[in-house]
């Protein structure tokens, strides 16, 4: 009986020693490939690129290989378009209002590779997309480049099963020195010169036309109005930045745009370094406008005159420690 006891004890000790290994050196999870493209409330990721007329601008989309160990092989990951997810996203957000849908970016406006490499020992890389910006790209349309990581077991990787990691709905957002979201607290919109009860909006967005021109929507309109393309107000900044005068015009004579000659449009632009964060540069832009226009589409056959008077203000923060301009701006 005693010998049986010792034999049993020896077997247990042997099992204990054989089961003790460096399990932390083994992969604890599954190696999956993901985009690093956090979506906003509309399910798209803003791809900010500096506008360059007639030029090509590269956007590097980060990609990550997850897991608890380093990559031990060369991985070739395939990336493709995902129009089905874009169609589902449009239906989910806008229902049957197709005039508001995100528009898939045409192939002539970008170049991208079919695959990307994860070298041995690397768990992060970037997927290069070369955007071709031109005046043909009307920012009144919501251009999106829908991407997905394609599962390919033969190449030795697995795409992340979560949709916001496996897919990236890249909303093309060109920028220049003057584009962005402006505070409109001092922007008053009057109906038929009634100065007693102005309409107000909290903010308005200035979209890129070229390197010195942006456009906003007249009055209270924004990008979710069905007739927005008819009410674009273009603001052109002088080539000489010492000249603070603005040129205001429209491409639709039917709105009868009239700029007040007694109150010419102008802007101010100053910058300063943050007192507490010496690496942070703050740029302040204020645009002063006074113009009138006619709304001829809200009520068919009837014109409603609006007068807009006030200022738009924007603060742009730049982290000067970051060399890439699209990344240093704190959007």
C-alpha positions in Angstrom: 0.0 0.0 0.0 2.9 2.3 0.8 4.5 1.6 -2.5 1.3 2.5 -4.3 1.1 5.7 -2.4 4.7 6.7 -3.5 4.0 5.7 -7.0 0.9 7.9 -7.1 2.8 10.8 -5.6 5.6 10.4 -8.2 3.1 10.4 -11.0 1.4 13.6 -9.7 4.8 15.4 -9.3 5.7 14.4 -12.9 2.5 15.7 -14.2 3.0 19.0 -12.3 6.5 19.5 -13.7 5.5 18.7 -17.2 2.5 21.1 -17.1 4.7 24.0 -15.9 5.8 25.9 -19.0 6.1 29.5 -19.9 2.6 29.9 -21.1 2.9 33.7 -21.3 5.3 33.1 -24.2 2.5 31.5 -26.2 -0.1 33.6 -28.1 -3.0 34.3 -25.8 -5.3 35.6 -28.5 -5.9 35.3 -32.2 -3.8 37.4 -34.6 -6.3 39.6 -36.4 -5.8 42.5 -38.8 -7.6 45.7 -38.2 -7.9 49.3 -39.5 -7.4 52.1 -37.0 -10.2 54.3 -38.2 -12.6 55.3 -35.4 -16.0 56.2 -37.0 -17.9 59.3 -36.0 -21.6 59.4 -35.1 -22.5 58.9 -38.8 -20.4 55.8 -39.1 -17.7 57.4 -41.3 -14.0 58.3 -40.6 -12.9 61.8 -41.6 -9.8 61.6 -43.9 -8.3 65.1 -43.7 -6.0 65.9 -46.6 -4.4 69.2 -47.5 -5.9 70.6 -50.8 -3.3 70.8 -53.5 -4.5 72.0 -56.9 -3.8 69.4 -59.6 -1.7 67.4 -57.2 -1.7 64.0 -55.5 -2.0 63.9 -51.7 -1.2 60.7 -49.8 -3.2 59.6 -46.8 -1.7 56.9 -44.6 -4.5 54.8 -43.0 -3.1 52.9 -39.9 -3.5 49.1 -39.7 -2.8 46.9 -36.7 -2.1 43.2 -36.2 -3.5 42.3 -32.7 -2.3 39.6 -30.4 -0.1 39.2 -27.3 3.1 38.2 -29.3 5.0 39.8 -32.1 4.4 38.9 -35.7 6.7 36.0 -36.6 6.1 35.9 -40.3 5.7 38.1 -43.4 2.0 38.7 -43.8 0.4 40.0 -47.0 -3.0 41.5 -46.3 -5.5 42.2 -49.0 -7.7 45.3 -49.0 -10.7 45.9 -51.2 -13.7 48.2 -51.7 -16.8 47.6 -49.7 -19.8 49.2 -51.5 -22.3 46.9 -49.8 -21.5 48.3 -46.3 -21.7 51.8 -47.7 -25.2 51.1 -49.1 -26.3 49.6 -45.8 -24.9 52.7 -43.9 -26.8 55.1 -46.2 -30.1 53.2 -45.7 -29.5 53.1 -41.9 -28.8 56.8 -41.5 -30.9 58.4 -44.3 -33.6 55.8 -45.1 -34.9 56.5 -48.6 -33.6 60.1 -48.9 -31.1 59.3 -51.6 -30.2 63.0 -52.1 -28.5 62.9 -48.7 -26.6 59.6 -49.3 -22.8 59.3 -49.0 -21.3 59.0 -52.5 -18.7 56.4 -53.3 -15.5 58.2 -54.5 -14.9 57.5 -58.2 -11.7 55.5 -59.1 -10.3 58.4 -61.0 -9.8 60.4 -57.8 -7.6 57.9 -55.9 -5.0 55.2 -56.2 -4.3 52.5 -53.7 -2.5 49.1 -53.6 -4.4 45.8 -53.5 -2.3 44.5 -50.7 -0.1 45.7 -47.8 2.8 43.9 -46.0 3.3 43.3 -42.3 7.0 42.4 -42.0 8.3 39.9 -39.5 8.5 41.6 -36.0 6.1 44.4 -37.0 2.5 44.6 -35.7 1.6 48.0 -37.2 1.8 49.5 -40.7 0.0 52.0 -42.8 -2.1 51.6 -46.0 -1.3 54.4 -48.5 -4.1 56.0 -50.4 -3.2 58.7 -53.0 -6.1 61.1 -53.4 -6.3 63.2 -56.6 -7.9 66.4 -55.6 -9.3 68.7 -58.3 -12.0 71.4 -58.7 -14.3 68.7 -60.1 -14.8 67.3 -56.5 -17.8 69.3 -55.3 -17.8 69.1 -51.5 -21.5 69.5 -51.5 -21.4 65.8 -52.2 -20.4 63.5 -49.3 -17.6 61.5 -50.8 -16.6 58.3 -49.1 -14.1 55.6 -49.9 -15.4 52.3 -48.4 -12.7 49.8 -47.5 -12.6 46.4 -46.1 -9.9 43.8 -45.1 -10.5 40.7 -47.1 -10.2 37.4 -45.2 -7.7 35.1 -46.9 -6.7 32.0 -44.9 -4.2 31.0 -47.6 -2.2 34.1 -46.8 -2.1 33.3 -43.1 -4.2 36.0 -41.5 -7.7 36.7 -40.2 -9.6 39.9 -40.5 -11.0 41.4 -37.3 -14.6 40.2 -37.0 -15.8 43.5 -35.6 -17.2 45.8 -38.3 -15.6 49.0 -37.2 -12.2 47.3 -37.2 -12.5 45.2 -40.3 -14.0 48.1 -42.4 -13.2 51.8 -42.8 -15.7 54.2 -44.4 -13.2 57.0 -45.3 -15.0 60.4 -45.7 -12.7 62.5 -47.9 -12.3 65.9 -46.3 -9.9 68.3 -48.0 -8.8 71.3 -46.0 -7.0 74.6 -46.6 -6.0 77.4 -44.3 -9.6 78.7 -44.0 -11.8 75.6 -44.0 -13.5 74.1 -41.0 -16.4 74.5 -38.6 -17.0 78.1 -37.6 -18.9 79.3 -34.5 -22.0 81.3 -35.6 -23.1 82.9 -32.4 -22.7 86.3 -33.9 -24.2 85.4 -37.3 -27.7 86.8 -37.7 -30.2 85.9 -40.4 -33.1 88.2 -41.0 -36.3 87.6 -43.0 -37.4 90.5 -45.3 -35.2 92.9 -43.4 -37.1 92.2 -40.1 -34.3 93.2 -37.6 -36.4 92.3 -34.5 -36.3 88.5 -34.6 -33.3 87.1 -36.4 -32.8 83.4 -37.1 -29.6 81.9 -35.7 -27.5 78.8 -36.1 -24.9 77.4 -33.7 -22.2 76.8 -36.3 -21.6 76.5 -40.0 -19.0 74.6 -42.0 -16.7 76.1 -44.6 -15.9 73.6 -47.4 -12.9 73.6 -49.6 -13.1 74.9 -53.2 -9.4 75.5 -53.9 -6.4 76.6 -51.9 -7.8 80.1 -51.3 -11.5 79.6 -51.5 -14.2 78.0 -49.4 -18.0 77.9 -49.6 -20.7 78.0 -46.9 -24.4 77.5 -47.3 -26.6 80.6 -47.4 -28.7 81.4 -44.3 -29.7 78.4 -42.1 -29.0 75.8 -44.8 -26.4 73.0 -44.2 -25.2 69.9 -45.9 -28.4 67.9 -45.1 -30.7 70.2 -47.1 -31.9 68.7 -50.3 -31.5 72.0 -52.2 -28.1 72.8 -50.7 -26.2 72.9 -54.0 -28.3 75.9 -55.1 -27.4 78.0 -52.1 -23.6 78.0 -52.0 -21.9 81.2 -51.0 -18.2 81.3 -52.1 -15.6 83.2 -50.0 -12.3 83.9 -51.7 -9.3 85.0 -49.7 -6.6 87.2 -51.3 -3.4 85.7 -52.4 -1.5 88.3 -50.4 -2.3 87.5 -46.7 -1.8 91.1 -45.8 -4.9 91.9 -47.8 -7.9 91.1 -45.5 -10.6 91.8 -48.0 -12.9 89.0 -49.2 -14.6 88.3 -52.5 -18.1 87.0 -52.0 -20.0 85.4 -54.9 -22.3 82.5 -55.9 -22.6 80.2 -58.9 -26.4 80.5 -58.9 -27.8 83.8 -60.1 -31.3 82.7 -59.1 -30.6 83.4 -55.4 -30.0 87.1 -56.3 -27.0 87.4 -54.0 -26.3 91.0 -53.1 -23.2 91.9 -51.1 -23.5 95.2 -49.1 -21.0 97.6 -50.6 -21.2 99.8 -47.4 -20.0 96.9 -45.3 -17.4 95.1 -47.4 -16.5 91.5 -46.3 -13.2 91.1 -44.5 -11.4 88.7 -42.2 -8.9 88.7 -39.4 -6.4 85.9 -38.7 -4.0 85.8 -35.8 -2.0 83.1 -34.1 -0.4 82.6 -30.7 1.3 79.9 -28.7 -0.6 78.4 -25.7 0.7 79.7 -22.4 0.4 76.3 -20.6 1.3 74.1 -23.6 4.2 75.8 -25.4 4.0 73.2 -28.3 0.4 74.1 -29.0 -0.2 76.8 -31.6 -3.6 78.5 -31.8 -4.9 80.1 -35.0 -7.9 82.4 -34.7 -9.9 83.3 -37.9 -12.9 85.7 -37.9 -14.9 86.3 -41.1 -17.3 89.4 -41.2 -20.1 89.2 -43.8 -23.2 91.1 -44.8 -25.2 90.0 -47.7 -28.7 89.2 -48.9 -30.2 86.4 -51.0 -33.5 85.1 -52.1 -34.9 81.7 -51.2 -37.0 80.6 -54.2 -37.3 76.8 -53.6 -38.9 76.4 -50.1 -42.2 77.7 -51.3 -42.6 77.1 -55.1 -43.4 80.3 -57.0 -42.6 82.5 -54.0 -39.4 84.4 -53.2 -38.4 85.0 -49.6 -35.6 87.5 -49.1 -33.0 87.0 -46.3 -30.4 89.4 -45.0 -27.3 87.9 -43.3 -25.2 90.1 -41.1 -22.5 89.1 -38.6 -19.3 87.2 -38.1 -18.1 83.6 -38.1 -15.2 82.6 -35.8 -13.0 79.5 -35.8 -10.1 78.4 -33.6 -7.6 75.9 -35.1 -5.2 74.2 -32.7 -1.9 72.8 -34.1 0.4 70.4 -32.2 3.8 71.6 -33.5 5.5 68.5 -32.2 3.8 66.4 -34.9 5.4 66.8 -38.4 2.5 65.7 -40.5 0.1 68.6 -41.0 -3.1 66.6 -41.3 -2.2 65.0 -37.9 -1.0 68.1 -36.1 -4.3 69.9 -36.5 -6.6 68.9 -33.6 -9.8 68.5 -35.5 
